[in-house]
Amino acid sequence: MSSPSEKSAKLPFVVYLLGVGAFLMGTTEFIIAGILPEIASDLGVSVARAGLLITAFAIGMIVGAPVMGLATLRLPRRSTLVLALGVFAAGHVIAALSSSFTVVFAARVLSALATGAFWAVASVVATAAAGPAASSRAMGVMVSGAALATVVGVPVGTWAGQAVGWRGTFWALTVLAVLAAVLIGRFVPADGQRATASVRSEFAALRQGRLWLSMSATALITGGAMAAFSYITPLLTERAGISETAVPLVLIGYGVGALAGTNLGGRLGDRKPLTTVTAAAISAALILLLLIPLSRMAVPTIVLVVLLGLAGMSVPPVVTSLAVRFAGNAPTLAAALAVSSFNTGIALGSWIAGSALDSSLGLTGPALVGAVMVTLGLAPLAALGAIRATHTPEAPTTTPGVELPQADMRHATL
């Protein structure tokens, strides 16, 4: 059993550095919603058409994480991270210099591919640097970077976009990405040429049913939570009676809850992964159900939105850590698919919630859809518990920098 000092030990600096990269990736993913009118006006397209830039990024993430994870499989991980940040920066430069919507659309896809590659490799690097006993906590720090983007990056980027134009925001992200690439190139340990890595071993790791169960849980739980959040603004203004000027403050509250959730989930998930995720899922389902009757009152609605961020975002760091553990000595594709499952859940949940919003369910439709999805996510978690997935010790791996000793795997109990 790990000693208290082991559990409280500080994470390596590189984990926090990767969290900075995740902050940039999260900011660029969510910033479009804040500067959509400016982009539409500048490029001469409708707001609805400009909204396709959000879809483009989501699709790029879903496809990019596994594809780019495999494409860079034999490259040193440090080189892959620096390359991903370089391509990320290049995508923003292309968009900032173009007056064509088609070119900007393509640049968003390019940036999303780079983001997918970064998340896939950074997840492996972070968990390896922290060690098996702190892998979920390391993922919590990384995911916190993306959560922090909703609290700081998006509001500041939106303000900058309104003040100096959306291109200014894109140039700022470019500069920050280059700085992050320099720091990561300096501080991420070299792992040499990964000659032992192979596509066959990566795909072989996907044969495990518990890996697909964990990713199904991710898609359903996070997708359900985000289904409601995607359409939270009309619920706040038209049902809860909150003024439009106060909505950004509520969204910041959600971001603060999400930031706390990623860290809390990461800390608890190292010891009790399935218990942590199950508790988060049950909490999220109850919160979404309570939103339906209580959303006519402003204060309870605001509290529930913050709690939704806390519960919903407790899941990704734990499940991504489990995916890396389950994959053993072929973790890259598993980590990439965990990222894809997260984004697939968001895309699917938002689409269904949009249909519910236009149905007779009205403004409470997205919350109901979210509650149903999250509840369905309990099924794969129950299956994992039934097979005692996280109790099963893995054979020691030999992949450089990714060692999962059997004893540490046995610490991850229900």
C-alpha positions in Angstrom: 0.0 0.0 0.0 1.3 3.5 -0.8 2.4 5.6 2.1 0.8 9.0 2.8 4.0 10.6 1.7 3.7 8.9 -1.7 0.2 10.0 -2.2 1.0 13.6 -1.2 4.2 13.8 -3.3 4.4 16.6 -5.7 3.9 15.8 -9.4 6.8 16.4 -11.8 7.1 19.8 -13.3 6.5 18.4 -16.8 2.9 17.5 -15.8 2.1 21.1 -15.1 3.8 22.2 -18.3 1.6 19.8 -20.3 -1.3 21.4 -18.5 -0.3 24.7 -20.0 -0.4 23.1 -23.4 -3.9 21.7 -22.6 -4.9 25.2 -21.6 -4.1 26.5 -25.1 -5.9 23.6 -26.7 -9.0 24.2 -24.6 -9.0 27.9 -25.3 -8.8 27.5 -29.0 -11.6 24.8 -29.0 -14.0 26.9 -27.0 -13.1 30.5 -28.1 -14.9 30.4 -31.4 -18.3 30.5 -29.5 -17.2 33.8 -28.0 -16.1 35.5 -31.2 -18.4 33.9 -33.6 -20.2 37.2 -34.7 -16.9 38.9 -35.3 -15.6 36.0 -37.5 -18.9 35.8 -39.4 -18.9 39.6 -40.1 -15.2 39.6 -41.2 -15.5 36.6 -43.5 -18.8 37.6 -44.9 -20.8 34.6 -43.9 -23.8 34.0 -41.7 -23.3 33.2 -38.0 -24.8 29.7 -38.6 -22.2 29.1 -41.3 -19.4 30.4 -39.1 -20.6 27.9 -36.5 -19.3 25.2 -38.7 -15.9 26.1 -37.4 -16.9 24.6 -34.1 -18.0 21.4 -35.9 -14.8 21.3 -37.9 -12.7 21.3 -34.7 -14.8 18.6 -33.0 -14.5 16.3 -36.1 -10.8 17.0 -36.3 -10.4 16.0 -32.7 -12.4 12.8 -33.0 -10.4 11.7 -36.1 -7.1 13.4 -35.3 -6.4 11.9 -31.9 -6.2 8.2 -33.0 -4.9 8.9 -36.5 -2.1 11.3 -35.5 -1.3 9.1 -32.5 -0.6 6.2 -34.9 1.1 8.4 -37.5 3.7 9.6 -34.9 4.0 6.3 -33.1 7.7 5.8 -33.8 8.7 9.4 -33.1 10.1 10.4 -29.7 7.2 11.7 -27.7 9.0 15.0 -27.0 9.4 15.6 -30.7 5.7 14.7 -31.3 4.6 17.2 -28.7 6.8 20.0 -30.1 5.6 19.2 -33.6 2.0 19.2 -32.6 2.3 22.6 -31.0 4.1 23.8 -34.2 1.3 22.6 -36.4 -1.2 24.1 -34.0 0.5 27.5 -34.3 0.7 27.2 -38.1 -3.0 26.5 -38.3 -3.7 29.8 -36.4 -1.3 31.7 -38.6 -3.0 30.5 -41.7 -6.5 31.4 -40.3 -5.3 34.8 -39.2 -3.9 35.7 -42.6 -6.8 34.5 -44.7 -10.0 36.2 -45.7 -11.5 33.0 -47.1 -14.0 31.0 -45.0 -12.9 27.8 -46.7 -9.3 28.4 -45.8 -10.1 29.2 -42.2 -12.3 26.1 -42.0 -9.3 24.0 -43.3 -7.0 25.7 -40.8 -9.3 24.8 -37.9 -9.3 21.1 -39.0 -5.4 21.3 -39.1 -5.3 22.8 -35.6 -7.7 20.1 -34.4 -5.5 17.3 -35.8 -2.6 18.8 -33.9 -4.7 19.1 -30.8 -5.7 15.5 -31.0 -2.0 14.4 -31.4 -1.0 16.5 -28.5 -3.7 15.1 -26.1 -2.9 11.5 -27.1 0.8 11.8 -26.5 0.7 14.2 -23.6 -1.7 11.8 -21.7 0.9 9.1 -22.0 3.8 11.4 -21.0 2.0 12.8 -18.0 0.9 9.4 -16.6 4.3 8.0 -17.1 6.1 10.9 -15.5 3.7 10.7 -12.4 3.9 6.9 -12.1 0.9 4.5 -11.6 0.1 5.6 -8.1 -0.5 9.2 -9.3 -1.6 8.8 -12.9 -5.2 10.0 -12.4 -3.9 13.0 -10.4 -1.6 13.8 -13.3 -4.4 13.6 -15.8 -6.5 15.8 -13.4 -3.8 18.5 -13.7 -3.8 18.2 -17.5 -7.5 18.3 -17.9 -7.6 21.2 -15.4 -5.7 23.1 -18.1 -8.6 22.7 -20.5 -11.1 23.6 -17.7 -9.0 26.7 -16.8 -9.5 27.7 -20.4 -13.2 28.2 -19.8 -12.5 30.3 -16.7 -9.7 32.5 -18.1 -8.7 31.7 -21.7 -12.2 32.0 -23.3 -13.3 35.2 -21.4 -10.0 37.0 -22.0 -9.8 35.7 -25.6 -13.4 36.9 -26.2 -12.6 40.3 -24.8 -9.5 40.6 -27.0 -11.4 39.4 -30.0 -14.1 42.1 -29.5 -11.4 44.8 -28.8 -8.9 44.1 -31.6 -10.6 41.6 -33.8 -10.7 37.8 -33.9 -7.4 37.7 -35.8 -5.6 39.3 -32.8 -6.9 36.4 -30.6 -5.5 33.9 -33.1 -2.1 35.7 -33.2 -1.9 35.6 -29.4 -2.6 31.8 -29.4 0.1 31.4 -32.0 2.7 33.2 -29.8 1.7 31.2 -26.7 1.9 27.9 -28.7 5.4 28.7 -29.8 6.5 29.5 -26.3 4.9 26.3 -25.0 6.7 24.3 -27.7 10.1 25.8 -26.6 9.4 25.0 -22.9 8.2 21.5 -23.7 11.3 20.9 -25.9 13.4 22.0 -23.0 11.8 20.2 -20.0 10.1 17.0 -21.3 12.6 14.1 -20.9 13.9 12.5 -24.0 12.6 9.0 -24.6 14.7 8.2 -27.7 13.5 6.5 -30.8 10.6 4.3 -30.0 11.7 1.4 -32.2 9.7 -1.2 -30.2 6.4 0.6 -30.9 4.2 -0.9 -33.5 0.8 -0.4 -35.0 0.1 -4.1 -34.4 0.8 -3.9 -30.6 -1.3 -0.7 -30.4 -4.3 -2.4 -32.1 -3.7 -5.6 -30.0 -4.3 -3.6 -26.9 -7.8 -2.6 -28.2 -8.9 -6.2 -27.9 -9.7 -5.7 -24.2 -13.3 -5.3 -23.5 -12.7 -3.3 -20.4 -11.0 -0.6 -22.5 -14.2 -0.2 -24.6 -16.3 -0.3 -21.5 -14.4 2.6 -20.0 -14.6 4.6 -23.2 -18.3 4.0 -23.6 -18.7 5.3 -20.0 -16.7 8.4 -21.0 -18.8 9.1 -24.1 -22.1 8.7 -22.3 -21.3 10.5 -19.1 -19.4 13.5 -20.4 -21.6 13.6 -23.5 -24.7 13.8 -21.3 -23.3 16.6 -19.1 -22.1 18.6 -22.1 -25.5 18.0 -23.9 -27.1 20.1 -21.2 -24.3 22.6 -21.0 -24.3 23.3 -24.7 -27.8 24.8 -24.5 -27.5 26.2 -21.0 -27.7 29.9 -22.1 -31.4 29.8 -23.3 -32.3 27.9 -20.1 -30.6 30.6 -18.0 -32.2 33.6 -19.8 -35.6 32.4 -20.9 -36.5 30.0 -18.0 -34.5 31.1 -15.0 -34.8 34.8 -15.8 -31.1 35.6 -15.6 -30.0 38.6 -17.6 -27.8 38.1 -20.6 -25.0 40.2 -19.1 -24.9 37.8 -16.1 -24.6 34.7 -18.2 -20.8 34.9 -18.7 -20.5 35.0 -14.9 -22.6 31.8 -14.6 -20.4 30.2 -17.3 -17.3 31.1 -15.3 -18.9 29.5 -12.3 -19.3 26.3 -14.4 -15.6 26.6 -15.3 -14.6 26.9 -11.7 -16.6 23.9 -10.9 -15.1 22.0 -13.8 -11.6 23.0 -12.6 -12.3 21.7 -9.1 -13.9 18.5 -10.5 -10.8 17.6 -12.6 -8.5 17.9 -9.7 -10.9 16.2 -7.2 -11.5 13.4 -9.7 -7.8 13.0 -10.3 -6.9 12.8 -6.7 -9.7 10.3 -5.7 -9.4 8.3 -8.9 -5.9 7.0 -8.2 -7.2 5.0 -5.3 -10.8 4.2 -6.2 -11.3 4.8 -9.9 -14.6 3.1 -10.5 -16.1 4.4 -7.2 -15.0 7.9 -8.2 -16.5 7.8 -11.7 -19.7 6.1 -10.5 -20.3 8.7 -7.8 -19.6 11.5 -10.3 -22.1 9.9 -12.8 -24.9 9.5 -10.2 -24.3 13.1 -9.0 -24.4 14.4 -12.6 -27.7 12.6 -13.3 -29.3 13.9 -10.2 -28.1 17.4 -10.9 -29.6 17.3 -14.4 -32.9 15.9 -13.2 -33.1 18.7 -10.6 -32.4 21.3 -13.3 -35.8 20.5 -14.9 -38.1 21.6 -12.0 -35.7 24.1 -10.3 -34.6 26.0 -13.5 -37.5 28.4 -13.0 -35.5 29.9 -10.0 -32.2 31.8 -10.6 -30.2 30.9 -7.5 -30.8 27.1 -7.5 -30.1 27.0 -11.3 -26.8 28.8 -10.8 -25.8 26.4 -8.0 -26.7 23.4 -10.1 -24.7 24.6 -13.1 -21.6 25.0 -11.0 -22.2 21.5 -9.5 -22.6 20.1 -13.0 -19.2 21.3 -13.9 -17.8 19.7 -10.7 -19.5 16.3 -11.3 -19.2 16.1 -15.1 -15.5 17.0 -15.4 -14.5 14.6 -12.6 -14.7 11.7 -15.1 -12.2 12.4 -18.0 -9.0 12.3 -16.0 -9.9 9.0 -14.3 -11.1 7.2 -17.4 -8.1 8.4 -19.5 -5.8 7.2 -16.8 -7.6 3.8 -16.8 -7.4 3.6 -20.6 -3.6 4.0 -20.4 -3.3 1.4 -17.7 -5.5 -1.1 -19.5 -3.5 -0.7 -22.7 -0.3 -1.9 -20.9 2.8 -1.4 -23.2 0.8 0.1 -26.1 -0.9 3.1 -24.5 -0.8 5.7 -27.3 -3.8 4.6 -29.3 -5.8 3.9 -26.2 -5.2 7.4 -24.9 -6.1 8.8 -28.3 -9.4 6.9 -28.4 -10.2 8.1 -24.9 -9.9 11.7 -26.2 -12.0 10.7 -29.2 -14.7 9.1 -27.0 -14.9 12.3 -25.0 -15.4 14.4 -28.1 -17.8 11.9 -29.7 -19.9 12.0 -26.6 -20.0 15.8 -26.8 -20.9 15.8 -30.5 -23.6 13.1 -30.1 -25.1 14.6 -26.9 -25.2 18.1 -28.3 -26.9 16.9 -31.5 -29.6 14.9 -29.6 -30.1 17.8 -27.1 -30.6 20.2 -30.0 -33.4 18.1 -31.3 -34.9 17.9 -27.9 -34.7 21.6 -27.6 -36.8 22.0 -30.8 -39.3 19.4 -29.6 -42.2 19.7 -27.1 -39.7 19.2 -24.3 -38.5 22.8 -25.0 -35.8 24.4 -22.8 -35.6 21.4 -20.4 -35.1 18.9 -23.2 -31.3 19.1 -23.1 -31.2 18.5 -19.3 -33.5 15.4 -19.7 -31.3 14.1 -22.6 -28.2 14.6 -20.5 -29.7 12.8 -17.5 -30.7 9.8 -19.7 -27.2 9.6 -21.3 -25.4 9.9 -17.9 -27.7 7.2 -16.4 -26.9 4.9 -19.4 -23.3 5.5 -18.7 -23.7 3.6 -15.4 -24.2 0.4 -17.4 -20.6 0.0 -18.6 -19.3 1.1 -15.2 -21.4 -1.7 -13.6 -19.9 -4.1 -16.1 -16.4 -3.0 -15.2 -17.2 -3.5 -11.6 -18.6 -6.9 -12.2 -15.5 -8.1 -13.9 -13.4 -6.4 -11.3 -11.5 -4.7 -14.1 -9.2 -2.5 -12.0 -8.3 -5.3 -9.6 -6.7 -7.3 -12.4 -2.9 -6.9 -12.2 -1.2 -6.2 -15.5 2.0 -7.8 -16.6 4.9 -5.4 -16.2 5.6 -3.4 -19.3 8.9 -2.7 -20.9 7.9 0.4 -22.9 10.4 3.2 -21.9 8.8 5.6 -19.5 5.5 3.7 -19.1 6.0 1.2 -16.4 2.9 -0.2 -14.6 4.1 -2.6 -11.9 1.6 -5.2 -10.8 1.5 -4.0 -7.2 0.5 -0.5 -8.3 -2.3 -1.9 -10.4 -3.7 -3.7 -7.4 -4.0 -0.4 -5.5 -6.7 0.8 -7.9 -9.6 -0.8 -6.2 -13.3 -0.2 -6.4 
